[in-house]
Amino acid sequence: MQAFEPTVIMEHEAVIGGFKCLYWLVKNEMAHHTNYPKLLSLAQLLGCDYFEKLKVDQRNNYQSHRIVDEMLEILAQIVELPILQEIRSSQAISLEVDETTDVSISRQLDLHVRHLDKEGCVFNHFLDLVTLEDGKADSVVAAIKSVLQKKELPVDRLYGLGTDGAAVMTGRLNGVAKQLTDSFPKLVSVVCAAQRLALACKDASNAVRYMANFRNHLQELHLFFRNSANRSATLRSAATTLGMNDLKVKEVKDTRWLSQDLAVQNLQRNLPAVLAALAEEASTRKCSVAKGLYTFCATYRFVAALYLQADVLPHIAMLSKVFQRADVNFLHIKEQVPVTLVTLGSILSRRDPTPRNVPCSPTPRPGKPRWTWGL
């Protein structure tokens, strides 16, 4: 019996060590199936000999994908249990729901929960990720109710629901919010204000044909330099020559609200370098894409639109960040919205049509020896 105990202890330490290694991989968002055996091998090289106890024989070594998945499920249950206990004891809970798709274009429902502790502090937790058969409101409602039942959450203390502005979620007659409100009378549905603000800005931009074209060219500028190391080197060289910041042309992403603000601010600071790099590519390498981008960007209309957005977008982006705060203060929102409206109104009523701080560095036109002053 005494000879058997060290073996049991070593096996126990090996299993616990394996769980710790797997937890570290998942916590750092690394591929666990690929890196788990490598991490165990590294641990053995560093002196953790007890991992040899995981190798029963050449075929069974507790490192297969099936074993790793089972260990991951056990870890998930251990992490989830105390969180669910806190949620069940909370006096008020709310849900945040959004649809998404995975890499295989399968519909999924992402659920997060917010709850109060005994001291009144608000906590946010991931609840579940459910695969949907379709995107209909009935399927979404059934999935939400199934998760609530499976997690044994107190629906009598469910007071809030946060969704996006999609018709499936906010439909007046048969939307998800309407059906859940009918089932849970205390529920108050709130639509994401930050997303609505981003959609309003995008629709307002698309209503002006040139602004929609401007956005597309802004994204083409990013792709033009990102997809080529030689073009990026040309941009860095032009920025160094003109004494400007060595910054990349930023991307405009629909998945990031008002990401155009950062792209516009970046291009405003580095416009002479970008134009010089485009002119270099067009003249020396005879690049038709560079010539087309230069022809569009090296105009007064483009610069005016760029500086107009550089004046407007920071105020809207600041308002969007107020909406996105985890500990949002409604009094702050009540103050910030009128201030933003007044600021935008003052920009609209400004009589001087000349953009401020327009760079006046000489920029050669591609294929032409003359210079363009003040763009």
N, C-alpha and C positions, 0 to 999 in steps of 0.2 A: 504493500500500500504506500509506504514511504517512497519507494522508487517510482511509483506511478504519479505521485503528486507533481514533481518537477516537470514531467512531460505535459501534464494538464495545464500547468501554469504557463509554460512556454507556448502552447497552442493558444491559450487564452490571450496572451500578449500579442501573438501574431495576428489573431483575428481583430483585436482592438486597434493594433497598428495599421492593419489594412483599411479599417473603417476611417481612421484619421487621415490616411493618405488620400482616400477617395473623397472625403469631405474637403480636404485642401484643394483638390483639383476642381471640384464643383464650385467652391467658394470663389476661386479665381477664374471661373468661366473658361476652363481648359477642357479639351476633348478627353473625357474620362476613359472611354473605351480604348483609345490609342495610347494614352499616357500612363494609365494605371500600372501595367506590367513594367514599364520603363522606370516609373517612380519607385516601385518595390525593388527593382534591381539596383537602383542608385542607393537606396537605403541599406541594402545588404553590403554594398561596397564601402559604405560609411561605418559599418560595424554592427548593424542590426541583424545578427545571425538568426534570431528567432523567426524571421520570415521563411526560413527553410522548412519550418513546420507546416507551412501552407501547401507544400508540395507533397501530396500523398504518393503520386507516381508521375510518370511522364505525361499521362493524359489528364490527370486530375490535380490541378494546382491552384484552384480558387482564383483564377485570373480570366476565365472565359467571359464573354459578353453577357451570358445569362446570369452568372454569379454576380457580376458587377451591377446588373440591373436590379437584382434582388437586394443587394446591399444598399443600393441607392433608394429603393422603396422603404427600407427599414430606416435609413437616415431621415427620409422625408417625414415619416410618421413621428420620429422622435422630435424633430424640429417643429412640426405642425401642432402637436398635442398641447404644449403650454400656450401657444398662441390662441388655439380654439378655446381653451379654458378661460383665457382673458376675455375673449369676445363674448362668450356665453354669460359671463358675469357682468358685462357692461350694461349700463342703464340705457344706452342709445347706440344704435348701429346704423350704418348707411352703406349702400353699394355703389360702386363705380363700374360701369359696364361699357365694353367697346368690342366691336367686331374686328377681326383681323384675318390674315391668311398666312399659312406657313409656306415653306419653299415648294411644296407640291401643290400649291393653290387650293388647299383644303380650307374651308371656312372654319374659323374657331372663334369662341367667345371668351374674352379675357375679363375676369372678375376680380376686383379689389374690394376690400372692406375697410371702412373707417369706424372707429369705436372710441368711446370715452372710458378712461380708467376711473378709479374711485376719487382721484384728485381733480378730475375734469380735464386732463390732458388728452389731446387727440392723437391717435396712432393710425397709421396706414399699413395694411398688410395685403400681400397677394393671397387670393383665396383659391382660385382654380382656373384651369384652361380647358375648355370643353369644346370638342369637335361637333360642329353642327351639320345636319344633313342638308339644310338650305338656309337662306337668309331671311325667311319669313318671320313675322312677329310671333306667331304661335310657337315656332320652334325655339326662338330665343327665350320666351316666357317659360316654356316647359323646361329648358335647360337651367334657367335660374332657379326655379322651384326645386328641381332635382338636386342642385348643389346645396341649397338651403336645408333640404331634408337630410342629405347625406352628411353634411357637416354638423347637423343638429343645432342650428343657430336659432335663437329666439325671434321668430317672426313677429311676435307681439311688440317687440321693441325695435322694429325696423321702421325708421322714420324718414330716411332719405334715399334718393336714387339719382345718380349723376350719369348722364348719357351725352352723346354727341347730337348734332342737329339733324341726323338722317330721318327720313320719313318713317322708316321701320320703327325707330325708337320713339318718335314724337307724334306719330299719327293721331289725329284727334278722335277718330272713331275706333280704331283697332290697333293702335300702336302699342309698343311694349310698355311704355309708361302708363297708358290708359288701362291696360289689362292688369298690371300689377297694382295700380291704385284701386281698382275694383276689388281685388283680392285682399289687399292690405289697406284699409281706409285711412290709416294714420300716415301713409307714405306721401312725401312731398317730392315731386320730380323737378330736377334742375338741369337745364341744358348748359353745356360747356360754353362759357362766355368767350374764352380765348379762341376756341375754334370758330365761333361765329364772327369774331372780329377778323380773324385771318381770312375767312371766306368772303366777308364783306370787302376787305381790301383787295382780294384777288378779283372779285367781280367788278369792282370799281375800276381796277386797272385794265381788265379785259374789255370794258365798255369803251375805252379809248384805243383805237386800233394801233396807234404808234406805241403806246405803253405796253400792250401785249407783245408787239414785235420787239420792243426794248428788252423785255424779260427773256425772250427766247435767245436774243443775241448775247445777253449776259451769261446765260448757261453755255452757249457755244464758245464764248471766250474761255470759260473755265475748262471745258473739254479740250479746246485747242491746245492749251498749255499743259494740261495734266497728262494727256496721252502721248507726250513726246518729251524725252529728256533733253534733246537738243533745243527745243523751243523754250523749255523752262530755263536752260542755261542762257539762252539769248535774253530772256526777260530779266534774269538776275544781273547779267552784264549791263543791260540798259539801266537798271535801277541803280547799280553801283556808279555808273558814269554820271548819272544825273543827281547822285547824292540822296537817293530815296531809300525807303525801307525795303528790305528784301522780303517782300510778302507775296504769297501766291494769290492768284485770282480765285476767289471763293465761289463755292457752288450755291446755286439756288435750289433748295429742296422743298417740295410740297409737304413732305413729312415733318418738316420743322417749321413751326409757325413763324412767319415774318423773317425767314432766313435771308430774304432779299435785302434787309437792312444792313447786315454785315457785309454782304457782297457789294452793295453800293458804297458803303463807307470805305471799304478796301480799295475799290476801283477809283474813287474820288482822290484818294491820297496818291495813287500810283498811276494815274491816267497817262502822264507823259511817257513813263517807262513802258507801259503797255502799248501805246501808239508807236513808240520807237521800235519796240520788238516786232510788232506787226509789219512796220515798214521794212525792217531788215529782212524778215522772212519773205515778204512779197518781192523785194528787189533782188536779193542775192539767190534765193532758192526758187524763185518764180512760183510761189505757193498761191494758188487761186483762192483758197480758203482765207488765208491771211489778207489778201487784197480785198476780198469781199467784206471781211470784218473791219478792216481799216477804212474802207469807203463808207461804211455805216457809222463808225465811231468818230471819225475825224470830221464831224460836222457840228455846227453851232446847235442844231436841234438836239443832238444826242447829249452834248455837254449840258445844255439847259435842262433836259429831262433828268440827267444824272444829278445835277446840283439841286433840282427841285425835290427829288426823292431823298437826297441827303438832308434836306431841311425837314421833310415831313415824316419819314419813316422812323427816326429815333423816338419821336413822341408817341407814335402808335406802338412801337415795340416796347416802350416803357410801360404803357397801359396794359399791354398783353402780359408782361411779366408780373404786374400787380394781380391780374386775374389768375395767374398760374401759381401763386404762392401757396405753399402747403398750409400755412397758418394765416389764411386770408383775413383781412380786416375790412368789414363791410363799410365802416366809416371812412376808411382810406379810399375805397372804391368810389364812394359817394363824392369825395372831394376830387379824386383824380380824373374822373370822367368829364366833369365840367371844365376843369383846367385844360385838358387835352382838346376839347372842342373850341375853347377860346383861343388856344395857341394855333390850331389849324385855321381858324377863322382869320386870325391876324396875318398868317402867311398868305391866305387867299386874297386878302384885301391889300396886300403890299403892291404899290404901284410900280416900283422899279423892276422891269423885266429882266435886268442883267443879272446873271448868276454871280454870287459872291465868291471871291477867292479863286477865280478862274486862272489856271496856270498859263503863263505867257512864254514858256520855253519853246524854242524853235523845234518843230517836228517835221521831218522831211516826208513828202508824199511818196508813195512807192512808185519807182520808175520815173520820177520827175525831180529835177535838181532844185526847184524853188522851195521855199519854206512857208509854213503856215503859222502866223503869229496869233497868239491868243486863242487858237483853235477856232 
